[in-house]
Amino acid sequence: MKVQLLARPDHSLFLYEYLRKKIAVQLITFNVAKKGSLLHRLRKTTRVVSDDVVILNDLTIYDQMIFGLAKVLNFSPFRAESLYSEISFRRKAKRFKPDLIHYWPVYCHQYVKKQRENKQVSTLADVYSAHPQYVIKMLAPVYEEYNLNIKDSYFFQDASRNTEFLAHENFILVNSQYVKESFQRENLSKDIFVAEYGFWGDADAMSNYQAASGYRHMLNTPTLKLVYVGGVSLEKGVPYLLEALKKLGSASIELDIIGRVKKGQEKIFNKYHTLSGVKFLGPKPNNEIRNMLKKYSVLVLPSLTDAYSISVIEGLQQALPVIVSDQTGNKDDVKKFNTGEVVIAADSDSLIKAIEKMTVAEYREHLSRNIQNFIKSDLGDPYPEKVLRIYHQLIPKK
């Protein structure tokens, strides 16, 4: 079996490192660097990859340029990114002769279409967000409530790019049942496979959990310390979380918000900067966030739409029970392993009820202990193994 991964880094790096031990696989990606390379020396935060990963340095530079210009000139960069990424991926990808192409369609779906038609290659489109039309329908009334124009949203501006591949691709990989259902609600007759990210089968997940759990036992603080991690925006449901804290008005409940306020939504959050018990900490590096999570009691993600949140997984790995909305892909795992509360999206009262339940230390401890079962289950059937099984279904036996 020969598989070609055409992807941005994200979870594809872990997937690649796992799969390369089992099958012949080539990863072509961008916004990464080889250790010791010029880019790595200039930007220490750049993700480092092994020597056999094919890096699209031209696309890396182009992306930095086009998104930088978009901020200054205030235009949508997505179409321009797709047009160039098609060229960049095609130039490198054609040298490999795979049995299956696993690709991120917003970057190279036209190239993949030609490969499938001309060379009879199996293909699998990896979709990491809910169907944009479903999201737009859901967000439109909320945008109106806050006097925002839905046409200015990323979801609206990038909708066509996220759906073009559907005209020719029959096999789709998604990361949660939530995303699958969002596509099915748009009446698409496609084969949609689900492979939840979970902990990716990370061998360190259990040791990280145990270390964090022991640390939190030593703290033994009476204050309920909530944390939110991610972009601070209406789409992530942060205003509803802040309203919940405002209504609760408890001196024994604190909330730290880690992340950058979304451009154009500053007015929504300015009035909460003086809210007692709430701190806006701004953006932090990922490694710093992982270290910080140990000191909190609960991680909250009240998203109005979220395919499968990595911040929730990072919180669980730090032994944190979680509160997620019913419009978040993680909700199924949270329910299955009883590691937190699932609330109604865009509903402060639902958040209040969940937060009040979390004030009971024994209840939090019960939820935290359940995280071990999730980790064990994930180690037994990690995300890459689920993907590998899907490959076997799609590649014709020779």
N, C-alpha and C positions, 0 to 999 in steps of 0.2 A: 504494500500500500504506500503510495506517494501522495502527500497532501501539501498544498501550497496555501499558506496563511497570508492574506493581504489585509493588513490591519493597522490601526493606530495602536500605541503601546497598551495602555489600560490593562485589562486582564489577559490580553494576548501573550504577554511576556511569560506569565506563569504557565499558561496553557502550552506554549511552545517548549519551555524547559521540561515540562512533564512528558509531552508527547514525543520529543526527540529521543527519549530513552526506549520508546516502544515501536515507533514507526519512522519511515523516512519523511521528514517534514522540513519545509523551507519557510522561514518567516521573512517577509518584506515589510518594513515599517519606517516610521520617521519620528522626529522629536526625541531621539535617543542618541547615544554615543558609545564608542568603544572606549574602554578604560585607558586613560592617558592621552586620548586624542585632543586636538585643539579645542573642540567644543566642550569636552569634559573639563579641561583645564580652565576654560573661561566661565563655565556654568557648572559648579559642583553639584547643583541640584538635579542636573540632567540624568535621566535613568541610564544606567550602564548595561550594555548587552554583550553577549559572547561574540567571538570573532566571526562565527558562521552566520550571524544575522545580517541580512542585506539592509543597509540603511539608505534611505532616500534623502541624502543631504540637500539636494536641490529643493525638495518639497519642504524640508525643515526650514530652510532659509526663506522660501517663498511664503510659508505660513506666517513666520514672524513678521515679514514685511507687510503682507496684505491685512493681517489683523491689527497691526500697529497703525496702518493708514486708516483703517475703518474707524478706529477710535478718534482719530484727529478730524477726518472728513465726514464722519457720521454716515456711513453707508453700510449695507449688509454685505459681508465678505464671503458668504457661504457659496454662492454660485461661482464666484471667481476661484475659490479653493477647489471646487469639484472639477472645473474645467482643466486646471493645471494638474491636479492629482491623477486624473485619467492618463495623461501623458506620462507622468513620472512613474506610475506603477507599471504601465504597459512596457516601458523601456527596459525595466529590470525583470519583470515577471515572465516575459516570453522565452527566457533562456532555460526555464525549468519545465519539465514535461510531467505534470501531475496526473493522478487518477481523479482527484477532487480538488476544487478550489473553494476554500472557506474564506469568505471576504466580507468586508464592511462596505455595504453598497453605496454609501454616500461618496466614496472615494473613487471607485473603479468599476461600477456595474456595467458600463458599456463595453469595456475590455473583456470582462467575464462573459458577457452575453456572446461575444464573437467567438471566444474559446469554446464555449458550450456548443455552439452551432457548427463551427468549422472542425473541431477536433473531438467532438463527442465526449467532452469532459463533464463529470458530475460537478454540480455547484451547490453551495449552501450560503445563503445570505444571513449574516449575523446582525440582528437588530437589537439595539440596547436601549430603546425607549418606546413608549406606547405610541400607537398610531396617532399621528399629528392631528387628524381631523377629530378623533375622539377627544384628544386633549383640548383642542380649541373650543369644542362644544361645551366642555366642562368648565373651562376657565373664563369664557366670555362673560357670564353673569357676575363672576367675582371681580373681573377687571372693571366692569361697569360700576360695581359697588364702590370701588376705590378710585373712580374717575380716571381710569387708564384705558388706553386704546389697545385692543387685542392685536391690531395690525402692527403694532410696534414690538410685539413679543417675538422671541426666538422661535417659538413653536409655529407662529404664523409665517414668518419670513423664510423659514427653512422647510416648510411643509412639502413643497413639490420635490425638493431634493431627497427627502426622506421617503417618498412614495414612488418615484420614477421606476425603480427596479421591479415594482410589483407587476408592471406590464409584461414582463417576460420571465421572472423567476418563480418557480413553483415550490421551492423548499426554503423555509425560513427557520432560523434558530433564534429563540428568545430566552431571556433569563428569568422569567417568572410567568406564572399563570395569569397574573394581572395584565401583562403585556400581550399574551396570547389572546385573552378575551377582548382586549381593545381592538385587535385586528379582526377578530371574528364578528364583532359588532358592526364593522364596516362591510359586512357581507362578502368577505373575500374567500374564495374557494382555493385555499392553499394548504399544503402540508406544513403545519407549524409544530416544531419540536421544542420542548422546554428542557433546559438544563440550568437549574438554579446555581448561582455562584457559590453560595454557602461560604465556607472558609477556604475554598479552592483545594482542599486536601492538604493544607499547610501543616507540615509536621511539627511546627513550633506552636500551633494554636493552643494545645492543651497546656504546655508549660507556661505560655504567656498568661493563660487564664488562671492557672494556679498561683502564679507569682502575684498577679493583680488582686486575686481574692484574699491572699494572705496579707497584703499591704493594706487593703481596705478594713480588714478586721482590726488591725492595729490602730487605725484612725479613730474608729468608734465615735463619730461626731453625731450630735443630736439634730443637726441641721440637715434638711433634705436638699442636697446640692444637685440641681438639674443642669444638663449641658446640651446645647444644640451645636452641631458642627455642619457647616456647609455654606453655600451662598445664602445671604440674608435677603429673602425676597418674598413677595406675595405668593409666588408659585410653590414655595416650600412651606407655606402655611405659617410662617413666623408671626405675622400679626395676630393670628388667633391664639397662638401660644402666649404672646405678651398680654393679650386681653384676659386670658385665663389667670395669669399671675396677678394682674391688676385687680381682678374680681376676688381672688383668694385673699390678697392683702395680708399674708402671713409673714411674720418676721422670722419664722423658722424654715422658710422655703426660699432658696436662692436659685437664680438662673444665670449661667454664663453663656454668651452667644459668641461662638468662634467662627469667623468668616467675614467676607467683605459684603457690604450693603450693595445691592444691585443698582447700577447706574440708572437714574430716572425714577427710582423708588425711594429716594432719600427722605422725601416729605412724609412718607408713611411711617418711618421709624424715628424721625427726629423727636416726636412727642414722647417717646418711651425712654429716652436717654436719662431722664431724671426719675424713672420709676424705681422705687425702693426695692432692693434685692436683685436688680438686674444689671449685669455688666456686659457691655459690648467690647469684646477683646480684640476684634479685628482679625485679619487672616494670620495664620501661623503655619510654619513648615510641618509637613506630615509627621516627621519623626518626633517633633516637639508635641504635637497633638496626641500621639500615642502615649507619650510619657505623662501628659497632663490628665488623660482620661481616668487614671487610677484614683484620683482624689475625689471623683464625683460619685453620686449615688445612683443616678438614672440618666440615660441618654434619651432625648426626645427628638423624633422626626415627624412633624405634623404635616407632611407634604400633601399638596393638592394633587400631585402626580409624581411618582418616582418609580422607575422600572424595577430596580433592585439596588438599594443604597449600600455603598461600601462603608459609609460612616457607621451604619447600624452594625455591620459585621465587626468593624474595629471596636465598637463599644462592647459587643458581646464577648469578644476575645479578651477584653479587659474586665471581664466578670460583671459588666453592667447590665442590669435588666433594662428593657427599652419600652418606650411608648411610641407606636407608629400609627399612621392613619390607615384607613381602609382603602386608600388609593396608592398604596405602596406595595411593591412586589414582595417585600420581606414579610408581609402580614401572614402568609401561609406558614412559613417556618416559625414565626413567633407563636402562632396558635398551636401548631403541631407539637412543638417542644415546650410550650408554656413558659416562655422566657420573658414575657412582658404583657402589655396591654395594647389592644387595637381599638382606636377611637374613630369617630366619624370625622371625615375631613371637613375643614372649614366650620368647625363647631367647637367653640370655646368651652361650652358647658360639658361636652363629652371629655374634653381635656381635663377639666377641673375634677371630674369624677375619678379619672385615671390617676391624676397626681395625688389626690387625697388617699387613694388606696396605697400609693407608694410611700406615704408617710409612715406606714407601719413597717418597722425594721425587719420583723420576722417574715413578712410577706416578700419583701425585697430579697431576703436571704433565700427563701424558697425558690423564687424565680432564678436567682443567680446560680443555685445548685443545678437547676435544670439545664443550664447552658452546657454542662459537661456532656449530657446526652446528645445534644445537637452536634457538638464537636466530634464525639465518637462515631456518630452516624455519618458525618461528613468524611471522616477518615476512611470509613469502610466503602464509601461510594462517592468519591470527590468529583467535582465539576469536570475535570479533564476526562475521567472515565465515562461520564455520561455523554460527552461530546464524541469520544471514540466509538461508542456504541452506535451513535447516529451516523458516523462515517461509514461503518460497516453496513448499515441499511442502505446507504446511497451509492456505494461503490459496487458496480456489478461484479459478481464472482467470475474469475477467469478460469 
